[in-house]
């Protein structure tokens, strides 16, 4: 695609390949940087030339005991189209603005969108920058504001790669397409659930929690990572990943054998925050995945309550 002009946007460079999409850098007619996303031929199996330390999204078959599967290009195109319709309706509120939904020469959907400004939380963590857990409040505030558009309920795949920080402003990217189940036009996005798909990045949702619980779990894990510089679970050292266990309770116990509670290093100064993060990770882990499908749509009140508890734990 490099060198092609698509809807007056000139493709300049190839950036990366995530769990489902190839990402290109392009120029607008006015010279601004924009992003173009095109689906991979297959995806969701954990492969992709992602940036250093990045964690690719996976797809899971949830119809029995969850297991990792690879989606074909038709499934991936559906995911991209759902993301495009969501971004279009949100109009740049909290996420990069969709500039155009185009087609490639081989009739694949292309998302052309603004480039997120600032530095990703992943880059900040990789550079060993001194970060405050208060960043979590900024992320939650962005989620709450974006919920008010009426089309966005939860991100579904929060992780440092999807959070950009610029002058106290948070921009999120790559929302999960399982979001706006009752607000989107046909075809009904619940088909993704009917077909048994869930998208998740295992280090930030090792229990395959659905709905806004996935966001709460990811926020707590990111808090753990900001404080310690490492993830709470070493999923690559397990005899098999959490989603492969027939008995979720047994899988939960196996995963938590490696969990080092923050409270073990807590002091009177940070005890409340450490306890809050430990408790959130354990509570969401016990909820786990829902074999009967997604939970009811959350409301902003639930996230606001979570923010209140976190703010109190931070001493606010």
C-alpha positions in Angstrom: 0.0 0.0 0.0 3.0 2.3 0.5 2.9 5.1 -2.2 -0.8 4.6 -2.9 -3.3 7.5 -2.7 -6.6 6.5 -1.1 -9.4 9.0 -0.8 -6.8 11.8 -1.2 -4.6 10.3 1.6 -1.1 9.3 0.5 0.3 6.2 2.3 3.9 7.0 3.4 5.0 4.2 5.7 4.1 0.9 7.4 4.0 1.2 11.2 3.1 -2.2 12.7 0.8 -5.2 12.7 -1.4 -5.8 15.7 -3.6 -8.7 16.6 -6.0 -8.1 13.7 -4.8 -5.2 11.6 -1.9 -3.7 9.7 -1.3 0.0 10.5 0.0 2.5 8.0 1.1 6.2 8.3 -0.4 8.5 5.6 -0.6 12.2 4.8 -3.8 14.2 4.4 -4.1 16.7 1.5 -3.1 19.3 4.0 0.0 17.4 5.1 -1.2 16.2 8.5 -0.3 12.7 9.7 -3.2 10.2 9.6 -3.5 6.5 10.3 -4.9 3.9 7.9 -5.9 0.4 9.3 -6.4 -2.6 7.1 -7.3 -6.1 8.4 -4.8 -8.9 8.3 -5.6 -12.1 6.4 -5.9 -14.0 9.7 -5.5 -12.7 13.3 -6.3 -13.1 16.9 -3.8 -15.9 17.6 -1.2 -13.7 19.3 1.0 -13.2 16.2 1.9 -9.9 14.6 5.0 -7.6 14.4 3.9 -5.5 17.3 6.2 -2.9 18.9 8.7 -3.9 21.5 6.9 -5.0 24.7 3.5 -4.6 23.1 0.8 -7.2 23.9 -1.3 -8.2 20.9 -5.1 -8.8 21.2 -6.3 -12.4 20.9 -9.7 -13.8 19.9 -11.3 -16.6 21.9 -14.1 -19.1 21.2 -16.3 -18.8 24.3 -18.9 -21.5 23.4 -17.4 -24.1 25.8 -14.2 -23.9 27.7 -12.6 -20.7 26.2 -9.7 -21.3 23.8 -7.6 -19.1 21.5 -8.7 -19.2 17.9 -7.6 -17.5 14.7 -10.2 -15.4 12.8 -10.3 -15.3 9.1 -10.4 -12.1 7.0 -14.2 -12.0 6.8 -14.4 -11.9 10.6 -11.6 -9.3 10.8 -13.3 -7.1 8.2 -16.5 -7.3 10.3 -14.5 -6.2 13.4 -13.0 -3.3 11.4 -16.4 -2.1 10.1 -17.9 -2.2 13.5 -15.0 -0.1 14.9 -15.4 2.3 12.0 -19.1 2.8 12.6 -18.4 3.3 16.3 -15.7 5.9 15.7 -17.9 7.7 13.2 -20.8 8.0 15.7 -18.5 9.2 18.4 -17.1 12.0 16.3 -13.6 12.1 17.9 -14.9 12.1 21.5 -12.1 10.4 23.4 -10.9 8.5 20.4 -9.2 9.6 17.1 -11.8 11.0 14.7 -12.7 8.7 11.8 -11.9 10.7 8.6 -13.1 8.1 6.0 -14.2 4.5 5.6 -12.6 3.4 2.3 -11.9 0.2 0.4 -8.6 -1.3 -0.6 -7.8 -2.6 -4.1 -8.8 -6.1 -3.0 -12.1 -4.8 -1.5 -11.1 -4.9 2.1 -12.4 -2.1 4.4 -9.9 0.6 5.4 -10.2 2.9 8.4 -8.7 6.3 7.8 -8.5 8.3 11.1 -6.6 11.0 12.9 -3.3 10.1 14.5 -3.4 10.0 18.3 -1.3 12.8 19.7 1.1 12.4 22.6 3.0 9.4 24.0 1.5 6.0 24.6 1.5 4.7 28.2 3.4 1.7 26.9 6.2 3.9 25.7 6.3 5.8 29.0 6.5 2.5 30.9 9.2 1.2 28.5 11.3 4.3 29.0 11.1 3.8 32.8 9.5 7.2 33.2 8.3 8.1 36.7 4.5 7.7 36.5 1.8 8.4 39.0 -1.1 6.0 39.6 -3.2 9.2 39.3 -3.0 8.5 35.5 -5.7 5.9 36.2 -8.1 8.7 37.2 -7.5 10.5 34.0 -8.2 7.3 32.0 -11.5 6.7 33.9 -12.5 10.4 33.4 -12.0 9.9 29.7 -14.1 6.7 29.7 -16.9 8.4 31.6 -17.0 11.4 29.3 -17.0 9.2 26.3 -19.9 7.1 27.7 -21.9 10.3 27.6 -21.9 10.1 23.8 -24.5 7.4 24.1 -22.6 5.0 21.8 -19.8 3.9 24.0 -20.2 1.8 27.2 -16.8 0.2 27.9 -13.5 -0.1 26.0 -13.1 -3.9 26.4 -9.4 -4.0 25.5 -7.7 -1.4 27.7 -3.9 -1.7 27.9 -0.9 0.7 27.9 -0.7 0.5 24.1 -4.2 1.9 23.8 -3.7 4.9 26.1 -2.1 8.1 24.8 -1.2 11.0 27.1 -0.6 14.6 26.0 -0.7 17.6 28.3 -3.1 16.0 30.8 -5.3 14.8 28.0 -6.1 11.2 27.5 -6.9 9.7 24.1 -7.9 6.0 23.7 -7.5 3.9 20.6 -8.8 0.6 19.3 -12.1 0.1 21.2 -13.3 -3.5 21.2 -16.1 -3.9 18.6 -18.3 -5.7 21.2 -19.2 -2.3 22.6 -22.4 -0.7 21.3 -24.7 -3.7 21.2 -28.1 -2.0 21.1 -27.1 1.4 19.5 -25.5 0.2 16.3 -27.3 -0.2 12.9 -27.6 -3.6 11.3 -26.0 -6.0 10.9 -26.4 -6.7 14.6 -23.0 -6.6 16.4 -24.3 -9.2 18.8 -23.5 -11.7 16.1 -19.9 -11.6 17.3 -21.2 -13.1 20.6 -23.6 -15.4 18.8 -20.6 -16.8 16.9 -18.8 -17.2 20.3 -16.1 -14.6 19.9 -14.5 -12.5 22.6 -11.5 -10.3 22.1 -9.0 -9.8 24.9 -5.4 -9.1 25.6 -4.4 -11.9 28.1 -2.0 -10.0 30.3 -4.6 -7.3 31.0 -7.7 -9.6 31.0 -6.3 -13.0 31.9 -9.7 -14.1 33.3 -11.6 -13.1 30.1 -13.9 -10.8 32.0 -16.6 -9.3 29.8 -18.3 -5.9 29.8 -17.0 -2.9 31.9 -15.5 -5.4 34.4 -12.8 -6.0 31.8 -12.0 -2.2 32.0 -11.9 -2.3 35.8 -9.5 -5.3 35.8 -7.3 -3.7 33.1 -7.1 -0.5 35.1 -6.1 -2.3 38.2 -3.4 -4.3 36.3 -2.1 -1.1 34.7 -1.9 0.4 38.2 0.1 -2.7 39.4 2.4 -2.2 36.4 2.9 1.5 37.0 3.8 0.9 40.6 6.1 -2.2 40.2 7.2 -2.0 36.6 6.0 -5.5 35.9 2.7 -7.4 35.3 1.1 -9.3 38.2 0.8 -12.6 36.3 3.5 -14.4 34.3 1.0 -16.0 32.0 3.8 -17.5 29.8 5.0 -19.7 32.6 1.7 -21.4 33.3 1.4 -25.1 32.2 -1.6 -23.8 30.1 -3.2 -20.4 29.9 -6.2 -19.5 32.1 -8.8 -19.8 29.3 -7.8 -23.4 28.6 -8.9 -24.7 32.0 -12.2 -26.6 31.9 -12.9 -25.5 35.5 -12.5 -21.7 35.7 -12.2 -21.9 39.5 -9.2 -24.2 39.1 -7.7 -21.9 36.5 -8.2 -19.0 38.8 -6.3 -20.8 41.6 -3.5 -21.8 39.3 -3.0 -18.2 38.0 -3.1 -16.7 41.5 -0.3 -19.1 42.6 2.0 -16.6 40.9 0.4 -13.4 42.1 2.5 -11.3 44.4 0.1 -9.0 46.3 1.1 -5.3 46.4 0.1 -5.4 50.0 3.1 -7.5 50.8 5.2 -4.4 50.1 2.6 -1.9 51.4 3.3 0.9 53.8 1.0 3.1 55.9 1.3 5.7 53.1 0.1 3.6 50.2 -1.7 0.7 51.9 -5.2 1.9 50.8 -4.1 2.0 47.1 -2.3 -1.3 47.2 -5.3 -3.0 48.9 -7.7 -1.5 46.3 -5.6 -2.8 43.4 -5.2 -6.3 44.9 -8.9 -6.5 45.8 -10.0 -5.4 42.3 -7.8 -7.9 40.5 -9.1 -10.7 42.7 -12.7 -9.7 42.6 -12.8 -9.4 38.8 -10.8 -12.6 38.5 -13.5 -14.5 40.4 -16.2 -13.0 38.0 -14.3 -14.5 35.1 -16.0 -15.1 31.8 -19.7 -15.6 31.3 -20.6 -18.8 29.4 -24.1 -17.5 28.7 -22.9 -14.3 26.9 -22.2 -10.8 27.9 -23.6 -9.2 31.1 -26.1 -6.4 30.9 -24.9 -3.1 29.5 -23.2 -1.0 32.3 -24.0 2.5 33.1 -21.8 5.5 33.8 -22.8 5.2 37.5 -20.8 1.9 37.8 -17.6 3.5 36.5 -18.2 6.6 38.5 -18.5 4.5 41.7 -15.3 2.7 40.8 -13.6 6.1 40.3 -14.7 7.2 43.7 -13.2 4.2 45.4 -10.0 4.6 43.5 -9.8 8.3 44.3 -10.3 7.6 47.9 -7.5 5.0 47.8 -5.2 7.5 46.2 -6.0 9.9 49.0 -8.2 12.2 47.0 
